[in-house]
């Protein structure tokens, strides 16, 4: 009787352990699938993404960030983002407040500079404690070049138009003041439109 009771109890424990193992296995597989989906999404994002922990060590970096920063993710994981960077690479990235800022990267060629916009965000745990920081990097080099060209164009056009406009304004003031000769009423109306 005792043997049967122990056997029954042992069978129940085995069955309960089997169910627990099945549930844990299913949860593990679901978590693994979610991790794969998240990794797939992060890798396909066109913008660079860098996540560092509260010590400034790289936790995650997507391929776009590797290209923008000219670094290798495998060499950066677990290390400070600023550790062993060459002169043409970034000196400081994910430090500071939650704000956008621009970072200029100097390349090997003196004439080539890349401008990145970093949008930073603090990462907190469920208790509100800061556990790291994330930065989304966008290459805005072309946009800055276009802005510079637009500014130069407007400046040149403004300068080029100013000279003839000033001359026309002086000529019209001579007409309005009737220095050369008196104007008819119709001519005065047109000259007064200036």
MODELLER restraints for C-alpha pairs under 7 A, 6 or more apart:
rsr = mdl.restraints
at = mdl.atoms
rsr.add(forms.Gaussian(group=physical.xy_distance, feature=features.Distance(at['CA:42:A'], at['CA:62:A']), mean=6.20, stdev=0.5))
rsr.add(forms.Gaussian(group=physical.xy_distance, feature=features.Distance(at['CA:43:A'], at['CA:62:A']), mean=5.37, stdev=0.5))
rsr.add(forms.Gaussian(group=physical.xy_distance, feature=features.Distance(at['CA:43:A'], at['CA:63:A']), mean=6.05, stdev=0.5))
rsr.add(forms.Gaussian(group=physical.xy_distance, feature=features.Distance(at['CA:46:A'], at['CA:64:A']), mean=6.10, stdev=0.5))
rsr.add(forms.Gaussian(group=physical.xy_distance, feature=features.Distance(at['CA:47:A'], at['CA:64:A']), mean=5.95, stdev=0.5))
rsr.add(forms.Gaussian(group=physical.xy_distance, feature=features.Distance(at['CA:47:A'], at['CA:136:A']), mean=6.43, stdev=0.5))
rsr.add(forms.Gaussian(group=physical.xy_distance, feature=features.Distance(at['CA:47:A'], at['CA:137:A']), mean=5.76, stdev=0.5))
rsr.add(forms.Gaussian(group=physical.xy_distance, feature=features.Distance(at['CA:47:A'], at['CA:138:A']), mean=5.57, stdev=0.5))
rsr.add(forms.Gaussian(group=physical.xy_distance, feature=features.Distance(at['CA:48:A'], at['CA:62:A']), mean=6.26, stdev=0.5))
rsr.add(forms.Gaussian(group=physical.xy_distance, feature=features.Distance(at['CA:48:A'], at['CA:64:A']), mean=4.49, stdev=0.5))
rsr.add(forms.Gaussian(group=physical.xy_distance, feature=features.Distance(at['CA:48:A'], at['CA:65:A']), mean=3.76, stdev=0.5))
rsr.add(forms.Gaussian(group=physical.xy_distance, feature=features.Distance(at['CA:48:A'], at['CA:68:A']), mean=6.94, stdev=0.5))
rsr.add(forms.Gaussian(group=physical.xy_distance, feature=features.Distance(at['CA:48:A'], at['CA:136:A']), mean=5.49, stdev=0.5))
rsr.add(forms.Gaussian(group=physical.xy_distance, feature=features.Distance(at['CA:48:A'], at['CA:137:A']), mean=4.59, stdev=0.5))
rsr.add(forms.Gaussian(group=physical.xy_distance, feature=features.Distance(at['CA:48:A'], at['CA:138:A']), mean=6.47, stdev=0.5))
rsr.add(forms.Gaussian(group=physical.xy_distance, feature=features.Distance(at['CA:49:A'], at['CA:61:A']), mean=5.65, stdev=0.5))
rsr.add(forms.Gaussian(group=physical.xy_distance, feature=features.Distance(at['CA:49:A'], at['CA:62:A']), mean=5.58, stdev=0.5))
rsr.add(forms.Gaussian(group=physical.xy_distance, feature=features.Distance(at['CA:49:A'], at['CA:65:A']), mean=5.59, stdev=0.5))
rsr.add(forms.Gaussian(group=physical.xy_distance, feature=features.Distance(at['CA:49:A'], at['CA:135:A']), mean=5.76, stdev=0.5))
rsr.add(forms.Gaussian(group=physical.xy_distance, feature=features.Distance(at['CA:49:A'], at['CA:136:A']), mean=4.66, stdev=0.5))
rsr.add(forms.Gaussian(group=physical.xy_distance, feature=features.Distance(at['CA:49:A'], at['CA:137:A']), mean=6.17, stdev=0.5))
rsr.add(forms.Gaussian(group=physical.xy_distance, feature=features.Distance(at['CA:50:A'], at['CA:60:A']), mean=5.80, stdev=0.5))
rsr.add(forms.Gaussian(group=physical.xy_distance, feature=features.Distance(at['CA:50:A'], at['CA:61:A']), mean=4.54, stdev=0.5))
rsr.add(forms.Gaussian(group=physical.xy_distance, feature=features.Distance(at['CA:50:A'], at['CA:62:A']), mean=6.89, stdev=0.5))
rsr.add(forms.Gaussian(group=physical.xy_distance, feature=features.Distance(at['CA:50:A'], at['CA:65:A']), mean=6.66, stdev=0.5))
rsr.add(forms.Gaussian(group=physical.xy_distance, feature=features.Distance(at['CA:50:A'], at['CA:134:A']), mean=5.64, stdev=0.5))
rsr.add(forms.Gaussian(group=physical.xy_distance, feature=features.Distance(at['CA:50:A'], at['CA:135:A']), mean=5.27, stdev=0.5))
rsr.add(forms.Gaussian(group=physical.xy_distance, feature=features.Distance(at['CA:50:A'], at['CA:136:A']), mean=6.63, stdev=0.5))
rsr.add(forms.Gaussian(group=physical.xy_distance, feature=features.Distance(at['CA:51:A'], at['CA:58:A']), mean=5.97, stdev=0.5))
rsr.add(forms.Gaussian(group=physical.xy_distance, feature=features.Distance(at['CA:51:A'], at['CA:59:A']), mean=5.53, stdev=0.5))
rsr.add(forms.Gaussian(group=physical.xy_distance, feature=features.Distance(at['CA:51:A'], at['CA:60:A']), mean=5.07, stdev=0.5))
rsr.add(forms.Gaussian(group=physical.xy_distance, feature=features.Distance(at['CA:51:A'], at['CA:61:A']), mean=6.43, stdev=0.5))
rsr.add(forms.Gaussian(group=physical.xy_distance, feature=features.Distance(at['CA:51:A'], at['CA:133:A']), mean=5.76, stdev=0.5))
rsr.add(forms.Gaussian(group=physical.xy_distance, feature=features.Distance(at['CA:51:A'], at['CA:134:A']), mean=4.25, stdev=0.5))
rsr.add(forms.Gaussian(group=physical.xy_distance, feature=features.Distance(at['CA:51:A'], at['CA:135:A']), mean=6.42, stdev=0.5))
rsr.add(forms.Gaussian(group=physical.xy_distance, feature=features.Distance(at['CA:52:A'], at['CA:58:A']), mean=4.31, stdev=0.5))
rsr.add(forms.Gaussian(group=physical.xy_distance, feature=features.Distance(at['CA:52:A'], at['CA:59:A']), mean=5.12, stdev=0.5))
rsr.add(forms.Gaussian(group=physical.xy_distance, feature=features.Distance(at['CA:52:A'], at['CA:60:A']), mean=6.98, stdev=0.5))
rsr.add(forms.Gaussian(group=physical.xy_distance, feature=features.Distance(at['CA:52:A'], at['CA:132:A']), mean=5.38, stdev=0.5))
rsr.add(forms.Gaussian(group=physical.xy_distance, feature=features.Distance(at['CA:52:A'], at['CA:133:A']), mean=5.40, stdev=0.5))
rsr.add(forms.Gaussian(group=physical.xy_distance, feature=features.Distance(at['CA:52:A'], at['CA:134:A']), mean=6.33, stdev=0.5))
rsr.add(forms.Gaussian(group=physical.xy_distance, feature=features.Distance(at['CA:53:A'], at['CA:59:A']), mean=6.37, stdev=0.5))
rsr.add(forms.Gaussian(group=physical.xy_distance, feature=features.Distance(at['CA:53:A'], at['CA:131:A']), mean=5.72, stdev=0.5))
rsr.add(forms.Gaussian(group=physical.xy_distance, feature=features.Distance(at['CA:53:A'], at['CA:132:A']), mean=3.85, stdev=0.5))
rsr.add(forms.Gaussian(group=physical.xy_distance, feature=features.Distance(at['CA:53:A'], at['CA:133:A']), mean=6.38, stdev=0.5))
rsr.add(forms.Gaussian(group=physical.xy_distance, feature=features.Distance(at['CA:54:A'], at['CA:130:A']), mean=6.92, stdev=0.5))
rsr.add(forms.Gaussian(group=physical.xy_distance, feature=features.Distance(at['CA:54:A'], at['CA:131:A']), mean=5.09, stdev=0.5))
rsr.add(forms.Gaussian(group=physical.xy_distance, feature=features.Distance(at['CA:54:A'], at['CA:132:A']), mean=4.30, stdev=0.5))
rsr.add(forms.Gaussian(group=physical.xy_distance, feature=features.Distance(at['CA:56:A'], at['CA:80:A']), mean=5.38, stdev=0.5))
rsr.add(forms.Gaussian(group=physical.xy_distance, feature=features.Distance(at['CA:56:A'], at['CA:81:A']), mean=6.70, stdev=0.5))
rsr.add(forms.Gaussian(group=physical.xy_distance, feature=features.Distance(at['CA:57:A'], at['CA:78:A']), mean=5.27, stdev=0.5))
rsr.add(forms.Gaussian(group=physical.xy_distance, feature=features.Distance(at['CA:57:A'], at['CA:79:A']), mean=4.78, stdev=0.5))
rsr.add(forms.Gaussian(group=physical.xy_distance, feature=features.Distance(at['CA:57:A'], at['CA:80:A']), mean=4.15, stdev=0.5))
rsr.add(forms.Gaussian(group=physical.xy_distance, feature=features.Distance(at['CA:57:A'], at['CA:81:A']), mean=6.08, stdev=0.5))
rsr.add(forms.Gaussian(group=physical.xy_distance, feature=features.Distance(at['CA:58:A'], at['CA:76:A']), mean=6.13, stdev=0.5))
rsr.add(forms.Gaussian(group=physical.xy_distance, feature=features.Distance(at['CA:58:A'], at['CA:77:A']), mean=4.91, stdev=0.5))
rsr.add(forms.Gaussian(group=physical.xy_distance, feature=features.Distance(at['CA:58:A'], at['CA:78:A']), mean=5.38, stdev=0.5))
rsr.add(forms.Gaussian(group=physical.xy_distance, feature=features.Distance(at['CA:58:A'], at['CA:79:A']), mean=5.81, stdev=0.5))
rsr.add(forms.Gaussian(group=physical.xy_distance, feature=features.Distance(at['CA:58:A'], at['CA:80:A']), mean=6.07, stdev=0.5))
rsr.add(forms.Gaussian(group=physical.xy_distance, feature=features.Distance(at['CA:58:A'], at['CA:81:A']), mean=5.89, stdev=0.5))
rsr.add(forms.Gaussian(group=physical.xy_distance, feature=features.Distance(at['CA:59:A'], at['CA:77:A']), mean=5.58, stdev=0.5))
rsr.add(forms.Gaussian(group=physical.xy_distance, feature=features.Distance(at['CA:59:A'], at['CA:78:A']), mean=6.21, stdev=0.5))
rsr.add(forms.Gaussian(group=physical.xy_distance, feature=features.Distance(at['CA:60:A'], at['CA:77:A']), mean=6.72, stdev=0.5))
rsr.add(forms.Gaussian(group=physical.xy_distance, feature=features.Distance(at['CA:61:A'], at['CA:73:A']), mean=6.01, stdev=0.5))
rsr.add(forms.Gaussian(group=physical.xy_distance, feature=features.Distance(at['CA:65:A'], at['CA:137:A']), mean=6.90, stdev=0.5))
rsr.add(forms.Gaussian(group=physical.xy_distance, feature=features.Distance(at['CA:66:A'], at['CA:72:A']), mean=5.80, stdev=0.5))
rsr.add(forms.Gaussian(group=physical.xy_distance, feature=features.Distance(at['CA:66:A'], at['CA:73:A']), mean=6.36, stdev=0.5))
rsr.add(forms.Gaussian(group=physical.xy_distance, feature=features.Distance(at['CA:69:A'], at['CA:89:A']), mean=6.40, stdev=0.5))
rsr.add(forms.Gaussian(group=physical.xy_distance, feature=features.Distance(at['CA:69:A'], at['CA:90:A']), mean=6.76, stdev=0.5))
rsr.add(forms.Gaussian(group=physical.xy_distance, feature=features.Distance(at['CA:82:A'], at['CA:91:A']), mean=5.79, stdev=0.5))
rsr.add(forms.Gaussian(group=physical.xy_distance, feature=features.Distance(at['CA:82:A'], at['CA:92:A']), mean=6.17, stdev=0.5))
rsr.add(forms.Gaussian(group=physical.xy_distance, feature=features.Distance(at['CA:85:A'], at['CA:91:A']), mean=6.91, stdev=0.5))
rsr.add(forms.Gaussian(group=physical.xy_distance, feature=features.Distance(at['CA:88:A'], at['CA:105:A']), mean=6.24, stdev=0.5))
rsr.add(forms.Gaussian(group=physical.xy_distance, feature=features.Distance(at['CA:88:A'], at['CA:106:A']), mean=4.80, stdev=0.5))
rsr.add(forms.Gaussian(group=physical.xy_distance, feature=features.Distance(at['CA:88:A'], at['CA:107:A']), mean=4.76, stdev=0.5))
rsr.add(forms.Gaussian(group=physical.xy_distance, feature=features.Distance(at['CA:88:A'], at['CA:108:A']), mean=6.15, stdev=0.5))
rsr.add(forms.Gaussian(group=physical.xy_distance, feature=features.Distance(at['CA:89:A'], at['CA:105:A']), mean=5.93, stdev=0.5))
rsr.add(forms.Gaussian(group=physical.xy_distance, feature=features.Distance(at['CA:89:A'], at['CA:106:A']), mean=6.81, stdev=0.5))
rsr.add(forms.Gaussian(group=physical.xy_distance, feature=features.Distance(at['CA:90:A'], at['CA:105:A']), mean=6.00, stdev=0.5))
rsr.add(forms.Gaussian(group=physical.xy_distance, feature=features.Distance(at['CA:94:A'], at['CA:120:A']), mean=6.94, stdev=0.5))
rsr.add(forms.Gaussian(group=physical.xy_distance, feature=features.Distance(at['CA:94:A'], at['CA:133:A']), mean=6.86, stdev=0.5))
rsr.add(forms.Gaussian(group=physical.xy_distance, feature=features.Distance(at['CA:94:A'], at['CA:135:A']), mean=6.42, stdev=0.5))
rsr.add(forms.Gaussian(group=physical.xy_distance, feature=features.Distance(at['CA:98:A'], at['CA:120:A']), mean=5.17, stdev=0.5))
rsr.add(forms.Gaussian(group=physical.xy_distance, feature=features.Distance(at['CA:98:A'], at['CA:121:A']), mean=5.16, stdev=0.5))
rsr.add(forms.Gaussian(group=physical.xy_distance, feature=features.Distance(at['CA:98:A'], at['CA:122:A']), mean=6.66, stdev=0.5))
rsr.add(forms.Gaussian(group=physical.xy_distance, feature=features.Distance(at['CA:99:A'], at['CA:119:A']), mean=6.06, stdev=0.5))
rsr.add(forms.Gaussian(group=physical.xy_distance, feature=features.Distance(at['CA:99:A'], at['CA:120:A']), mean=5.79, stdev=0.5))
rsr.add(forms.Gaussian(group=physical.xy_distance, feature=features.Distance(at['CA:100:A'], at['CA:117:A']), mean=6.65, stdev=0.5))
rsr.add(forms.Gaussian(group=physical.xy_distance, feature=features.Distance(at['CA:100:A'], at['CA:118:A']), mean=5.50, stdev=0.5))
rsr.add(forms.Gaussian(group=physical.xy_distance, feature=features.Distance(at['CA:100:A'], at['CA:119:A']), mean=4.40, stdev=0.5))
rsr.add(forms.Gaussian(group=physical.xy_distance, feature=features.Distance(at['CA:100:A'], at['CA:120:A']), mean=6.37, stdev=0.5))
rsr.add(forms.Gaussian(group=physical.xy_distance, feature=features.Distance(at['CA:101:A'], at['CA:117:A']), mean=5.59, stdev=0.5))
rsr.add(forms.Gaussian(group=physical.xy_distance, feature=features.Distance(at['CA:101:A'], at['CA:118:A']), mean=5.44, stdev=0.5))
rsr.add(forms.Gaussian(group=physical.xy_distance, feature=features.Distance(at['CA:101:A'], at['CA:119:A']), mean=6.75, stdev=0.5))
rsr.add(forms.Gaussian(group=physical.xy_distance, feature=features.Distance(at['CA:102:A'], at['CA:115:A']), mean=6.52, stdev=0.5))
rsr.add(forms.Gaussian(group=physical.xy_distance, feature=features.Distance(at['CA:102:A'], at['CA:116:A']), mean=5.50, stdev=0.5))
rsr.add(forms.Gaussian(group=physical.xy_distance, feature=features.Distance(at['CA:102:A'], at['CA:117:A']), mean=4.40, stdev=0.5))
rsr.add(forms.Gaussian(group=physical.xy_distance, feature=features.Distance(at['CA:102:A'], at['CA:118:A']), mean=6.17, stdev=0.5))
rsr.add(forms.Gaussian(group=physical.xy_distance, feature=features.Distance(at['CA:103:A'], at['CA:115:A']), mean=5.65, stdev=0.5))
rsr.add(forms.Gaussian(group=physical.xy_distance, feature=features.Distance(at['CA:103:A'], at['CA:116:A']), mean=5.13, stdev=0.5))
rsr.add(forms.Gaussian(group=physical.xy_distance, feature=features.Distance(at['CA:103:A'], at['CA:117:A']), mean=6.26, stdev=0.5))
rsr.add(forms.Gaussian(group=physical.xy_distance, feature=features.Distance(at['CA:104:A'], at['CA:113:A']), mean=6.65, stdev=0.5))
rsr.add(forms.Gaussian(group=physical.xy_distance, feature=features.Distance(at['CA:104:A'], at['CA:114:A']), mean=5.75, stdev=0.5))
rsr.add(forms.Gaussian(group=physical.xy_distance, feature=features.Distance(at['CA:104:A'], at['CA:115:A']), mean=4.56, stdev=0.5))
rsr.add(forms.Gaussian(group=physical.xy_distance, feature=features.Distance(at['CA:104:A'], at['CA:116:A']), mean=6.38, stdev=0.5))
rsr.add(forms.Gaussian(group=physical.xy_distance, feature=features.Distance(at['CA:105:A'], at['CA:113:A']), mean=5.66, stdev=0.5))
rsr.add(forms.Gaussian(group=physical.xy_distance, feature=features.Distance(at['CA:105:A'], at['CA:114:A']), mean=5.05, stdev=0.5))
rsr.add(forms.Gaussian(group=physical.xy_distance, feature=features.Distance(at['CA:105:A'], at['CA:115:A']), mean=6.17, stdev=0.5))
rsr.add(forms.Gaussian(group=physical.xy_distance, feature=features.Distance(at['CA:106:A'], at['CA:112:A']), mean=6.71, stdev=0.5))
rsr.add(forms.Gaussian(group=physical.xy_distance, feature=features.Distance(at['CA:106:A'], at['CA:113:A']), mean=4.74, stdev=0.5))
rsr.add(forms.Gaussian(group=physical.xy_distance, feature=features.Distance(at['CA:106:A'], at['CA:114:A']), mean=6.53, stdev=0.5))
rsr.add(forms.Gaussian(group=physical.xy_distance, feature=features.Distance(at['CA:107:A'], at['CA:113:A']), mean=5.81, stdev=0.5))
rsr.add(forms.Gaussian(group=physical.xy_distance, feature=features.Distance(at['CA:114:A'], at['CA:141:A']), mean=5.28, stdev=0.5))
rsr.add(forms.Gaussian(group=physical.xy_distance, feature=features.Distance(at['CA:115:A'], at['CA:139:A']), mean=6.06, stdev=0.5))
rsr.add(forms.Gaussian(group=physical.xy_distance, feature=features.Distance(at['CA:115:A'], at['CA:140:A']), mean=5.54, stdev=0.5))
rsr.add(forms.Gaussian(group=physical.xy_distance, feature=features.Distance(at['CA:115:A'], at['CA:141:A']), mean=4.70, stdev=0.5))
rsr.add(forms.Gaussian(group=physical.xy_distance, feature=features.Distance(at['CA:116:A'], at['CA:137:A']), mean=6.23, stdev=0.5))
rsr.add(forms.Gaussian(group=physical.xy_distance, feature=features.Distance(at['CA:116:A'], at['CA:138:A']), mean=5.41, stdev=0.5))
rsr.add(forms.Gaussian(group=physical.xy_distance, feature=features.Distance(at['CA:116:A'], at['CA:139:A']), mean=4.58, stdev=0.5))
rsr.add(forms.Gaussian(group=physical.xy_distance, feature=features.Distance(at['CA:116:A'], at['CA:140:A']), mean=5.54, stdev=0.5))
rsr.add(forms.Gaussian(group=physical.xy_distance, feature=features.Distance(at['CA:116:A'], at['CA:141:A']), mean=6.93, stdev=0.5))
rsr.add(forms.Gaussian(group=physical.xy_distance, feature=features.Distance(at['CA:117:A'], at['CA:137:A']), mean=5.64, stdev=0.5))
rsr.add(forms.Gaussian(group=physical.xy_distance, feature=features.Distance(at['CA:117:A'], at['CA:138:A']), mean=5.16, stdev=0.5))
rsr.add(forms.Gaussian(group=physical.xy_distance, feature=features.Distance(at['CA:117:A'], at['CA:139:A']), mean=6.47, stdev=0.5))
rsr.add(forms.Gaussian(group=physical.xy_distance, feature=features.Distance(at['CA:117:A'], at['CA:140:A']), mean=6.48, stdev=0.5))
rsr.add(forms.Gaussian(group=physical.xy_distance, feature=features.Distance(at['CA:118:A'], at['CA:135:A']), mean=5.89, stdev=0.5))
rsr.add(forms.Gaussian(group=physical.xy_distance, feature=features.Distance(at['CA:118:A'], at['CA:136:A']), mean=5.58, stdev=0.5))
rsr.add(forms.Gaussian(group=physical.xy_distance, feature=features.Distance(at['CA:118:A'], at['CA:137:A']), mean=4.67, stdev=0.5))
rsr.add(forms.Gaussian(group=physical.xy_distance, feature=features.Distance(at['CA:118:A'], at['CA:138:A']), mean=6.62, stdev=0.5))
rsr.add(forms.Gaussian(group=physical.xy_distance, feature=features.Distance(at['CA:119:A'], at['CA:135:A']), mean=5.38, stdev=0.5))
rsr.add(forms.Gaussian(group=physical.xy_distance, feature=features.Distance(at['CA:119:A'], at['CA:136:A']), mean=5.19, stdev=0.5))
rsr.add(forms.Gaussian(group=physical.xy_distance, feature=features.Distance(at['CA:119:A'], at['CA:137:A']), mean=6.62, stdev=0.5))
rsr.add(forms.Gaussian(group=physical.xy_distance, feature=features.Distance(at['CA:120:A'], at['CA:133:A']), mean=6.94, stdev=0.5))
rsr.add(forms.Gaussian(group=physical.xy_distance, feature=features.Distance(at['CA:120:A'], at['CA:134:A']), mean=5.67, stdev=0.5))
rsr.add(forms.Gaussian(group=physical.xy_distance, feature=features.Distance(at['CA:120:A'], at['CA:135:A']), mean=4.36, stdev=0.5))
rsr.add(forms.Gaussian(group=physical.xy_distance, feature=features.Distance(at['CA:120:A'], at['CA:136:A']), mean=6.58, stdev=0.5))
rsr.add(forms.Gaussian(group=physical.xy_distance, feature=features.Distance(at['CA:121:A'], at['CA:133:A']), mean=5.68, stdev=0.5))
rsr.add(forms.Gaussian(group=physical.xy_distance, feature=features.Distance(at['CA:121:A'], at['CA:134:A']), mean=5.29, stdev=0.5))
rsr.add(forms.Gaussian(group=physical.xy_distance, feature=features.Distance(at['CA:121:A'], at['CA:135:A']), mean=6.37, stdev=0.5))
rsr.add(forms.Gaussian(group=physical.xy_distance, feature=features.Distance(at['CA:122:A'], at['CA:130:A']), mean=6.80, stdev=0.5))
rsr.add(forms.Gaussian(group=physical.xy_distance, feature=features.Distance(at['CA:122:A'], at['CA:132:A']), mean=6.18, stdev=0.5))
rsr.add(forms.Gaussian(group=physical.xy_distance, feature=features.Distance(at['CA:122:A'], at['CA:133:A']), mean=4.45, stdev=0.5))
rsr.add(forms.Gaussian(group=physical.xy_distance, feature=features.Distance(at['CA:122:A'], at['CA:134:A']), mean=6.41, stdev=0.5))
rsr.add(forms.Gaussian(group=physical.xy_distance, feature=features.Distance(at['CA:123:A'], at['CA:130:A']), mean=5.87, stdev=0.5))
rsr.add(forms.Gaussian(group=physical.xy_distance, feature=features.Distance(at['CA:123:A'], at['CA:131:A']), mean=5.78, stdev=0.5))
rsr.add(forms.Gaussian(group=physical.xy_distance, feature=features.Distance(at['CA:123:A'], at['CA:132:A']), mean=5.07, stdev=0.5))
rsr.add(forms.Gaussian(group=physical.xy_distance, feature=features.Distance(at['CA:123:A'], at['CA:133:A']), mean=5.12, stdev=0.5))
rsr.add(forms.Gaussian(group=physical.xy_distance, feature=features.Distance(at['CA:123:A'], at['CA:134:A']), mean=6.83, stdev=0.5))
rsr.add(forms.Gaussian(group=physical.xy_distance, feature=features.Distance(at['CA:124:A'], at['CA:130:A']), mean=4.31, stdev=0.5))
rsr.add(forms.Gaussian(group=physical.xy_distance, feature=features.Distance(at['CA:124:A'], at['CA:131:A']), mean=5.26, stdev=0.5))
rsr.add(forms.Gaussian(group=physical.xy_distance, feature=features.Distance(at['CA:124:A'], at['CA:132:A']), mean=6.94, stdev=0.5))
rsr.add(forms.Gaussian(group=physical.xy_distance, feature=features.Distance(at['CA:125:A'], at['CA:131:A']), mean=6.38, stdev=0.5))
rsr.add(forms.Gaussian(group=physical.xy_distance, feature=features.Distance(at['CA:172:A'], at['CA:191:A']), mean=6.66, stdev=0.5))
rsr.add(forms.Gaussian(group=physical.xy_distance, feature=features.Distance(at['CA:176:A'], at['CA:188:A']), mean=6.88, stdev=0.5))
rsr.add(forms.Gaussian(group=physical.xy_distance, feature=features.Distance(at['CA:176:A'], at['CA:191:A']), mean=6.12, stdev=0.5))
